[in-house]
Amino acid sequence: MESTLNPRRLCAAALAVAALFLLAQAAWIPAKAWLGQRLLEAAWHRVQSGEPDARPWPWADTSPVAELAIPRLGLHQLVVEGASGRNLAWAPAALTPVTGGDIIISAHRDTHFSALRHALPGDLVTLRTPTGERRYRITHQEVIDSRDTELVIDPSGNRLTLVTCWPFDAVTAGGPMRWVINALPA
């Protein structure tokens, strides 16, 4: 008995393999993001239990340092130390120590800080660290050009600054404009 390849079956099999490959590729980023958040949460619990520098995974070069929330917006994010591009892929990142003085936290506009487009002066912001919780109220919002404006950090200050790219609906990422929200102790 001689076997011949049926072109329709061969084409259907090739399409099925291609579809499975595309589905797996599309699921990879959300699955990786979900797992990353679970690992960050576990590391945050270890930080709260007194383990300094609890890394979410063995090769991580950061650890969670705070928990940021804006209740009216439903925003609740862990904050990691150091604002490298790699860290910002996983969570908002602290550009400054969260232990005192002015605090600057940055995150991507289309993921972790997407809700900031709806922030309003007067909104409550909480920042919980291993040493306690601080409450802030948003006082001011503005768009700045990062090419000609620097954020001023006062080590003895008490301001919380949240920074993300702007505009929120930009087609391409990485422009020079930034959405800056300032908050003072409530």
N, CA, C and O of each residue as an XYZ file, in Angstrom:
744
protein
N       0.841     -1.167      0.000
C       0.000      0.000      0.000
C       0.889      1.234      0.000
O       1.775      1.378      0.842
N       0.645      2.103     -0.937
C       1.466      3.281     -1.098
C       0.784      4.471     -0.447
O      -0.403      4.716     -0.664
N       1.550      5.216      0.360
C       1.000      6.371      1.074
C       1.330      7.640      0.296
O       2.470      7.850     -0.119
N       0.335      8.469      0.108
C       0.561      9.756     -0.544
C       0.169     10.863      0.425
O      -0.746     10.716      1.236
N       0.862     11.934      0.321
C       0.564     13.081      1.180
C      -0.610     13.852      0.597
O      -0.602     14.244     -0.570
N      -1.589     14.054      1.408
C      -2.743     14.838      1.004
C      -2.398     16.313      1.227
O      -2.153     16.717      2.363
N      -2.375     17.123      0.165
C      -1.994     18.532      0.308
C      -2.906     19.296      1.281
O      -2.441     20.181      1.999
N      -4.176     18.962      1.304
C      -5.090     19.654      2.228
C      -4.754     19.330      3.683
O      -4.738     20.215      4.539
N      -4.487     18.056      3.949
C      -4.139     17.665      5.324
C      -2.799     18.274      5.738
O      -2.635     18.715      6.876
N      -1.864     18.295      4.827
C      -0.562     18.882      5.112
C      -0.705     20.376      5.411
O      -0.095     20.884      6.353
N      -1.494     21.063      4.627
C      -1.739     22.496      4.833
C      -2.460     22.731      6.165
O      -2.108     23.650      6.905
N      -3.463     21.906      6.472
C      -4.202     22.036      7.732
C      -3.278     21.797      8.924
O      -3.358     22.505      9.928
N      -2.411     20.809      8.814
C      -1.471     20.525      9.905
C      -0.497     21.689     10.097
O      -0.196     22.076     11.227
N      -0.009     22.242      8.990
C       0.912     23.383      9.075
C       0.217     24.588      9.707
O       0.810     25.286     10.530
N      -1.031     24.831      9.326
C      -1.791     25.940      9.916
C      -2.043     25.713     11.404
O      -1.971     26.652     12.196
N      -2.333     24.485     11.783
C      -2.564     24.171     13.202
C      -1.292     24.397     14.017
O      -1.350     24.952     15.114
N      -0.160     23.977     13.496
C       1.113     24.187     14.192
C       1.408     25.684     14.303
O       1.827     26.158     15.359
N       1.192     26.422     13.220
C       1.420     27.870     13.250
C       0.493     28.551     14.257
O       0.923     29.441     14.990
N      -0.768     28.141     14.296
C      -1.726     28.724     15.245
C      -1.312     28.439     16.684
O      -1.376     29.326     17.534
N      -0.888     27.212     16.962
C      -0.431     26.868     18.311
C       0.797     27.687     18.699
O       0.906     28.146     19.835
N       1.711     27.867     17.765
C       2.898     28.673     18.025
C       2.514     30.113     18.351
O       3.024     30.690     19.310
N       1.616     30.694     17.555
C       1.189     32.076     17.796
C       0.445     32.217     19.118
O       0.634     33.205     19.829
N      -0.394     31.251     19.456
C      -1.096     31.284     20.745
C      -0.114     31.198     21.909
O      -0.246     31.930     22.890
N       0.856     30.319     21.804
C       1.855     30.186     22.868
C       2.662     31.470     23.016
O       2.951     31.908     24.130
N       3.022     32.067     21.886
C       3.780     33.311     21.919
C       2.953     34.438     22.537
O       3.478     35.231     23.318
N       1.673     34.515     22.198
C       0.798     35.551     22.751
C       0.568     35.350     24.241
O       0.425     36.328     24.975
N       0.530     34.125     24.696
C       0.286     33.839     26.116
C       1.542     34.014     26.960
O       1.442     34.155     28.179
N       2.715     34.008     26.346
C       3.959     34.059     27.096
C       4.075     35.325     27.939
O       4.368     35.233     29.131
N       3.854     36.506     27.356
C       4.031     37.757     28.096
C       3.038     37.870     29.249
O       3.460     38.179     30.364
N       1.726     37.634     29.038
C       0.819     37.684     30.193
C       1.154     36.644     31.260
O       1.039     36.927     32.452
N       1.563     35.458     30.852
C       1.912     34.420     31.832
C       3.151     34.830     32.619
O       3.208     34.648     33.836
N       4.132     35.377     31.930
C       5.347     35.839     32.595
C       5.028     36.987     33.553
O       5.561     37.033     34.662
N       4.166     37.910     33.134
C       3.771     39.032     33.998
C       3.029     38.534     35.234
O       3.274     39.010     36.342
N       2.129     37.583     35.047
C       1.373     37.041     36.183
C       2.321     36.376     37.183
O       2.236     36.625     38.385
N       3.218     35.536     36.684
C       4.162     34.847     37.557
C       5.084     35.848     38.254
O       5.368     35.711     39.444
N       5.545     36.843     37.519
C       6.408     37.866     38.108
C       5.736     38.584     39.263
O       6.362     38.837     40.292
N       4.455     38.915     39.092
C       3.727     39.588     40.177
C       3.590     38.687     41.398
O       3.722     39.158     42.527
N       3.329     37.407     41.192
C       3.229     36.479     42.336
C       4.571     36.380     43.060
O       4.611     36.352     44.290
N       5.668     36.326     42.306
C       6.988     36.246     42.923
C       7.333     37.538     43.657
O       7.949     37.500     44.722
N       6.938     38.694     43.090
C       7.145     39.972     43.774
C       6.348     40.035     45.072
O       6.847     40.519     46.088
N       5.098     39.543     45.037
C       4.275     39.531     46.255
C       4.912     38.662     47.336
O       4.931     39.042     48.506
N       5.427     37.510     46.954
C       6.083     36.629     47.929
C       7.326     37.309     48.511
O       7.583     37.214     49.711
N       8.095     37.994     47.661
C       9.280     38.710     48.146
C       8.876     39.848     49.077
O       9.550     40.096     50.077
N       7.772     40.551     48.758
C       7.293     41.645     49.617
C       6.910     41.106     50.997
O       7.195     41.746     52.010
N       6.280     39.961     51.045
C       5.929     39.363     52.344
C       7.197     39.030     53.141
O       7.224     39.178     54.362
N       8.236     38.584     52.447
C       9.504     38.299     53.135
C      10.150     39.587     53.642
O      10.719     39.609     54.733
N      10.064     40.666     52.846
C      10.594     41.968     53.282
C       9.865     42.418     54.545
O      10.495     42.864     55.504
N       8.534     42.303     54.544
C       7.744     42.712     55.708
C       8.050     41.856     56.935
O       7.865     42.302     58.068
N       8.511     40.642     56.714
C       8.856     39.748     57.826
C      10.279     39.974     58.326
O      10.747     39.272     59.223
N      10.963     40.956     57.743
C      12.292     41.306     58.232
C      13.452     40.813     57.406
O      14.604     41.013     57.792
N      13.190     40.176     56.282
C      14.289     39.705     55.431
C      14.736     40.853     54.528
O      14.006     41.239     53.616
N      15.930     41.404     54.774
C      16.374     42.522     53.936
C      16.706     42.044     52.517
O      17.198     40.934     52.318
N      16.432     42.888     51.567
C      16.767     42.599     50.162
C      16.231     41.263     49.669
O      16.957     40.507     49.023
N      14.984     40.966     49.961
C      14.363     39.714     49.495
C      14.160     39.799     47.987
O      13.343     40.589     47.514
N      14.874     39.015     47.254
C      14.791     39.021     45.791
C      13.608     38.164     45.341
O      13.374     37.089     45.892
N      12.855     38.644     44.333
C      11.707     37.864     43.868
C      12.110     36.589     43.139
O      11.360     35.613     43.151
N      13.266     36.576     42.511
C      13.803     35.378     41.865
C      15.322     35.463     41.997
O      15.855     36.561     42.155
N      16.021     34.354     41.938
C      17.453     34.334     42.270
C      18.319     35.314     41.479
O      19.281     35.841     42.038
N      18.028     35.579     40.227
C      18.871     36.442     39.399
C      18.389     37.890     39.385
O      18.951     38.712     38.661
N      17.364     38.219     40.166
C      16.851     39.595     40.215
C      17.895     40.522     40.824
O      18.600     40.152     41.762
N      17.987     41.746     40.270
C      18.904     42.736     40.832
C      18.142     43.806     41.612
O      18.635     44.918     41.800
N      16.939     43.461     42.062
C      16.112     44.393     42.816
C      15.260     43.618     43.805
O      15.204     42.388     43.779
N      14.604     44.362     44.670
C      13.657     43.750     45.604
C      12.554     44.764     45.888
O      12.761     45.962     45.699
N      11.386     44.307     46.339
C      10.311     45.242     46.659
C      10.682     46.088     47.877
O      11.239     45.587     48.854
N      10.362     47.387     47.798
C      10.672     48.295     48.905
C       9.433     48.977     49.466
O       9.484     49.560     50.549
N       8.317     48.911     48.738
C       7.108     49.598     49.199
C       5.891     49.069     48.457
O       5.989     48.332     47.476
N       4.752     49.479     48.970
C       3.459     49.171     48.359
C       2.745     50.507     48.176
O       2.528     51.234     49.145
N       2.382     50.830     46.943
C       1.759     52.107     46.599
C       0.296     51.878     46.268
O      -0.042     50.932     45.557
N      -0.579     52.745     46.784
C      -2.008     52.611     46.478
C      -2.639     53.986     46.312
O      -2.320     54.929     47.035
N      -3.544     54.075     45.340
C      -4.437     55.223     45.196
C      -5.834     54.616     45.167
O      -6.316     54.224     44.104
N      -6.488     54.534     46.324
C      -7.748     53.793     46.438
C      -8.829     54.215     45.441
O      -9.504     53.354     44.877
N      -9.008     55.517     45.213
C     -10.074     55.951     44.307
C      -9.883     55.404     42.899
O     -10.858     55.164     42.185
N      -8.646     55.208     42.502
C      -8.354     54.712     41.155
C      -8.256     53.194     41.098
O      -8.142     52.623     40.013
N      -8.298     52.539     42.245
C      -8.110     51.091     42.265
C      -6.672     50.697     41.976
O      -6.401     49.547     41.633
N      -5.749     51.639     42.112
C      -4.341     51.367     41.842
C      -3.705     50.791     43.103
O      -3.803     51.369     44.185
N      -3.059     49.657     42.945
C      -2.355     48.992     44.040
C      -1.161     48.291     43.422
O      -1.318     47.298     42.711
N       0.032     48.802     43.688
C       1.238     48.276     43.050
C       2.363     48.126     44.060
O       2.515     48.949     44.962
N       3.139     47.082     43.903
C       4.388     46.973     44.642
C       5.414     47.855     43.943
O       5.361     48.031     42.726
N       6.333     48.400     44.703
C       7.377     49.270     44.175
C       8.713     48.580     44.411
O       8.999     48.128     45.520
N       9.532     48.502     43.359
C      10.852     47.892     43.492
C      11.917     48.976     43.554
O      11.677     50.130     43.199
N      13.083     48.585     44.008
C      14.189     49.519     44.163
C      14.933     49.673     42.841
O      15.270     48.682     42.192
N      15.191     50.931     42.442
C      15.996     51.193     41.254
C      15.186     51.238     39.980
O      14.475     50.288     39.652
N      15.293     52.346     39.259
C      14.450     52.551     38.080
C      15.151     52.193     36.782
O      15.200     53.010     35.862
N      15.687     51.002     36.691
C      16.256     50.551     35.419
C      15.118     50.088     34.512
O      14.021     49.791     34.985
N      15.378     50.028     33.234
C      14.365     49.549     32.293
C      13.902     48.144     32.617
O      12.725     47.819     32.457
N      14.821     47.312     33.070
C      14.471     45.937     33.433
C      13.518     45.923     34.630
O      12.548     45.166     34.641
N      13.790     46.757     35.637
C      12.919     46.801     36.812
C      11.546     47.358     36.469
O      10.533     46.864     36.965
N      11.505     48.385     35.621
C      10.222     48.989     35.247
C       9.334     48.028     34.472
O       8.121     48.225     34.407
N       9.915     47.002     33.890
C       9.098     46.010     33.188
C       8.239     45.212     34.158
O       7.200     44.680     33.769
N       8.660     45.122     35.415
C       7.962     44.293     36.394
C       7.053     45.075     37.321
O       6.014     44.567     37.740
N       7.432     46.314     37.650
C       6.682     47.062     38.663
C       7.126     48.519     38.638
O       8.153     48.845     38.044
N       6.353     49.401     39.283
C       6.860     50.760     39.487
C       8.182     50.690     40.246
O       8.405     49.776     41.040
N       9.051     51.661     39.996
C      10.377     51.628     40.610
C      10.679     52.940     41.315
O      10.346     54.016     40.819
N      11.310     52.838     42.471
C      11.703     54.010     43.244
C      13.045     54.516     42.729
O      14.027     53.774     42.690
N      13.077     55.795     42.332
C      14.323     56.416     41.903
C      15.117     56.901     43.101
O      16.319     57.143     42.996
N      14.454     57.044     44.235
C      15.067     57.534     45.463
C      14.734     56.558     46.584
O      13.781     55.790     46.462
N      15.490     56.571     47.662
C      15.134     55.700     48.790
C      13.743     56.048     49.328
O      13.358     57.217     49.351
N      13.005     55.044     49.754
C      11.655     55.282     50.288
C      11.688     55.445     51.805
O      10.647     55.438     52.461
N      12.882     55.592     52.351
C      13.025     55.672     53.802
C      12.900     57.087     54.346
O      12.744     57.258     55.555
N      12.963     58.098     53.504
C      12.843     59.467     53.989
C      13.193     60.457     52.908
O      13.760     60.095     51.877
N      12.850     61.718     53.148
C      13.083     62.754     52.160
C      12.073     62.653     51.029
O      11.122     61.874     51.094
N      12.293     63.455     49.985
C      11.422     63.376     48.818
C      11.556     61.997     48.184
O      12.647     61.428     48.134
N      10.440     61.468     47.702
C      10.413     60.140     47.091
C       9.901     60.284     45.665
O       8.884     60.936     45.427
N      10.600     59.679     44.724
C      10.165     59.676     43.325
C       9.961     58.230     42.899
O      10.847     57.389     43.057
N       8.778     57.955     42.355
C       8.447     56.613     41.863
C       8.018     56.740     40.411
O       7.199     57.593     40.068
N       8.569     55.896     39.570
C       8.294     55.931     38.138
C       7.741     54.587     37.678
O       8.077     53.544     38.239
N       6.890     54.620     36.650
C       6.353     53.379     36.069
C       5.876     53.665     34.652
O       5.742     54.821     34.250
N       5.623     52.605     33.909
C       5.143     52.742     32.530
C       3.710     53.263     32.492
O       2.885     52.903     33.332
N       3.428     54.104     31.518
C       2.111     54.737     31.359
C       1.040     53.763     30.884
O      -0.146     53.965     31.143
N       1.457     52.708     30.190
C       0.474     51.806     29.586
C       0.265     50.532     30.396
O      -0.487     49.651     29.980
N       0.925     50.427     31.548
C       0.721     49.253     32.405
C       0.490     49.713     33.839
O      -0.630     50.071     34.202
N       1.529     49.706     34.648
C       1.400     49.935     36.086
C       0.835     51.304     36.459
O       0.123     51.414     37.457
N       1.131     52.347     35.687
C       0.630     53.689     36.009
C      -0.431     54.169     35.022
O      -0.654     55.374     34.910
N      -1.078     53.274     34.315
C      -2.111     53.701     33.356
C      -3.261     54.421     34.048
O      -3.892     55.285     33.441
N      -3.547     54.088     35.296
C      -4.651     54.726     36.029
C      -4.353     56.180     36.380
O      -5.275     56.925     36.713
N      -3.093     56.603     36.314
C      -2.758     57.975     36.701
C      -3.415     59.016     35.806
O      -3.530     60.177     36.198
N      -3.842     58.628     34.625
C      -4.539     59.587     33.755
C      -5.816     60.096     34.414
O      -6.310     61.166     34.058
N      -6.355     59.340     35.372
C      -7.603     59.715     36.038
C      -7.382     60.306     37.428
O      -8.346     60.585     38.141
N      -6.129     60.498     37.817
C      -5.831     61.057     39.142
C      -6.272     62.515     39.206
O      -6.235     63.239     38.211
N      -6.689     62.926     40.398
C      -7.155     64.294     40.611
C      -6.509     64.876     41.862
O      -6.197     64.141     42.799
N      -6.306     66.199     41.883
C      -5.858     66.812     43.135
C      -6.829     66.448     44.258
O      -8.047     66.459     44.077
N      -6.269     66.131     45.403
C      -7.073     65.707     46.542
C      -7.138     64.205     46.711
O      -7.502     63.729     47.787
N      -6.794     63.432     45.675
C      -6.806     61.971     45.802
C      -5.814     61.531     46.875
O      -4.712     62.069     46.986
N      -6.228     60.547     47.657
C      -5.378     59.962     48.687
C      -4.407     58.972     48.054
O      -4.790     58.171     47.202
N      -3.147     59.034     48.478
C      -2.108     58.100     48.043
C      -1.475     57.527     49.309
O      -1.092     58.275     50.208
N      -1.367     56.211     49.376
C      -0.684     55.605     50.523
C       0.574     54.899     50.041
O       0.606     54.300     48.966
N       1.591     54.988     50.856
C       2.858     54.321     50.576
C       3.233     53.552     51.836
O       3.529     54.140     52.876
N       3.215     52.239     51.724
C       3.538     51.384     52.864
C       4.929     50.799     52.661
O       5.223     50.198     51.628
N       5.772     50.987     53.661
C       7.125     50.442     53.654
C       7.255     49.504     54.852
O       6.342     49.428     55.674
N       8.364     48.798     54.963
C       8.525     47.927     56.132
C       8.494     48.685     57.465
O       8.250     48.086     58.512
N       8.739     49.995     57.427
C       8.745     50.772     58.672
C       7.422     51.460     58.964
O       7.293     52.111     60.001
N       6.441     51.340     58.089
C       5.143     51.959     58.355
C       4.469     52.479     57.102
O       4.950     52.284     55.985
N       3.345     53.145     57.312
C       2.546     53.663     56.199
C       2.531     55.183     56.238
O       2.388     55.793     57.297
N       2.682     55.784     55.055
C       2.571     57.238     54.909
C       1.400     57.533     53.993
O       1.156     56.826     53.015
N       0.685     58.590     54.330
C      -0.480     59.001     53.551
C      -0.206     60.371     52.941
O       0.302     61.279     53.599
N      -0.559     60.491     51.670
C      -0.341     61.730     50.930
C      -1.642     62.137     50.245
O      -2.548     61.322     50.073
N      -1.721     63.407     49.857
C      -2.800     63.914     49.009
C      -2.161     64.530     47.773
O      -1.187     65.277     47.864
N      -2.726     64.203     46.622
C      -2.227     64.796     45.376
C      -2.522     66.287     45.415
O      -3.651     66.707     45.672
N      -1.484     67.082     45.155
C      -1.625     68.539     45.186
C      -1.487     69.173     43.811
O      -2.040     70.245     43.562
N      -0.755     68.522     42.922
C      -0.438     69.174     41.652
C      -0.101     68.115     40.606
O       0.496     67.084     40.918
N      -0.493     68.386     39.359
C      -0.168     67.512     38.224
C       0.289     68.396     37.081
O      -0.247     69.486     36.878
N       1.277     67.928     36.337
C       1.717     68.706     35.183
C       2.451     67.819     34.189
O       2.915     66.729     34.523
N       2.541     68.310     32.969
C       3.329     67.661     31.926
C       4.634     68.437     31.820
O       4.631     69.664     31.723
N       5.751     67.711     31.840
C       7.053     68.355     31.685
C       7.794     67.716     30.519
O       7.485     66.600     30.102
N       8.769     68.440     30.006
C       9.655     67.922     28.965
C      10.937     67.470     29.658
O      11.660     68.292     30.222
N      11.219     66.187     29.621
C      12.373     65.646     30.342
C      13.706     66.147     29.780
O      14.743     65.996     30.426
N      13.686     66.740     28.588
C      14.927     67.247     28.011
C      15.367     68.548     28.657
O      16.553     68.877     28.642
N      14.417     69.299     29.228
C      14.804     70.591     29.803
C      14.283     70.826     31.225
O      14.362     71.943     31.737
N      13.758     69.792     31.855
C      13.261     69.931     33.225
C      13.814     68.796     34.074
O      13.738     67.628     33.694
N      14.365     69.147     35.217
C      14.858     68.141     36.152
C      13.968     68.123     37.381
O      13.482     69.164     37.822
N      13.761     66.950     37.924
C      13.017     66.831     39.170
C      13.975     67.126     40.316
O      15.066     66.560     40.388
N      13.559     68.015     41.207
C      14.392     68.397     42.339
C      14.081     67.475     43.510
O      12.919     67.248     43.849
N      15.128     66.952     44.115
C      14.983     66.038     45.248
C      15.562     66.706     46.487
O      16.732     67.089     46.511
N      14.736     66.840     47.504
C      15.170     67.408     48.780
C      15.281     66.264     49.788
O      14.264     65.688     50.175
N      16.505     65.927     50.221
C      16.665     64.811     51.160
C      15.928     65.020     52.480
O      15.628     64.052     53.180
N      15.635     66.272     52.828
C      14.893     66.528     54.065
C      13.425     66.842     53.773
O      12.673     67.212     54.675
N      13.024     66.694     52.517
C      11.643     66.997     52.131
C      10.682     65.884     52.501
O      11.056     64.891     53.125
N       9.432     66.077     52.098
C       8.401     65.073     52.402
C       7.424     64.889     51.249
O       6.291     64.452     51.451
N       7.865     65.223     50.043
C       7.002     65.154     48.867
C       7.121     63.784     48.198
O       8.202     63.199     48.140
N       6.002     63.292     47.703
C       5.959     62.080     46.884
C       5.685     62.520     45.457
O       4.727     63.251     45.206
N       6.516     62.082     44.522
C       6.344     62.413     43.114
C       6.184     61.120     42.327
O       7.002     60.207     42.441
N       5.124     61.049     41.528
C       4.866     59.909     40.649
C       5.100     60.377     39.223
O       4.604     61.432     38.826
N       5.853     59.601     38.449
C       6.240     60.010     37.097
C       5.943     58.885     36.119
O       6.221     57.716     36.390
N       5.371     59.258     34.972
C       5.161     58.297     33.894
C       5.258     59.026     32.561
O       5.225     60.256     32.524
N       5.377     58.290     31.481
C       5.437     58.908     30.155
C       4.093     59.515     29.790
O       3.050     59.104     30.298
N       4.135     60.495     28.907
C       2.939     61.188     28.450
C       3.110     61.455     26.965
O       4.250     61.667     26.550
N       2.109     61.463     26.151
C       0.694     61.259     26.483
C       0.382     59.778     26.733
O       1.097     58.882     26.282
N      -0.698     59.562     27.459
C      -1.078     58.202     27.824
C      -1.454     57.360     26.613
O      -1.260     56.145     26.620
N      -1.984     57.988     25.582
C      -2.439     57.239     24.406
C      -1.455     57.331     23.237
O      -1.844     57.141     22.084
N      -0.193     57.618     23.526
C       0.813     57.707     22.464
C       0.959     56.358     21.764
O       0.916     55.304     22.398
N       1.132     56.413     20.455
C       1.288     55.190     19.672
C       2.682     54.598     19.879
O       2.837     53.381     19.988
N       3.688     55.462     19.933
C       5.049     54.989     20.171
C       5.501     55.421     21.561
O       5.199     56.522     22.020
N       6.213     54.547     22.200
C       6.687     54.816     23.560
C       8.037     55.511     23.521
O       8.724     55.526     22.500
N       8.396     56.085     24.659
C       9.749     56.593     24.805
C       9.950     58.049     24.450
O      11.094     58.480     24.304
N       8.906     58.815     24.306
C       9.061     60.237     24.026
C       9.599     60.987     25.236
O       9.742     60.403     26.310
N       9.899     62.274     25.078
C      10.504     63.046     26.164
C       9.512     63.618     27.180
O       9.925     64.098     28.236
N       8.230     63.574     26.882
C       7.251     64.200     27.770
C       6.898     63.269     28.931
O       6.793     62.054     28.768
N       6.716     63.882     30.117
C       6.403     63.115     31.325
C       5.204     63.723     32.043
O       5.062     64.943     32.113
N       4.339     62.853     32.578
C       3.215     63.233     33.427
C       3.738     63.129     34.855
O       4.155     62.056     35.292
N       3.715     64.236     35.575
C       4.274     64.293     36.923
C       3.169     64.652     37.902
O       2.455     65.638     37.715
N       3.034     63.851     38.938
C       2.050     64.088     39.998
C       2.811     64.307     41.298
O       3.644     63.489     41.687
N       2.516     65.421     41.965
C       3.114     65.703     43.267
C       2.076     65.505     44.348
O       0.908     65.854     44.174
N       2.506     64.944     45.464
C       1.623     64.730     46.607
C       2.385     65.093     47.880
O       3.589     64.864     47.995
N       1.649     65.665     48.827
C       2.220     66.043     50.120
C       1.539     65.259     51.224
O       0.437     64.748     51.027
N       2.176     65.153     52.388
C       1.569     64.392     53.483
C       0.142     64.843     53.769
O      -0.157     66.037     53.779
N      -0.731     63.870     54.000
C      -2.151     64.163     54.251
C      -2.345     64.560     55.702
O      -3.468     64.846     56.119
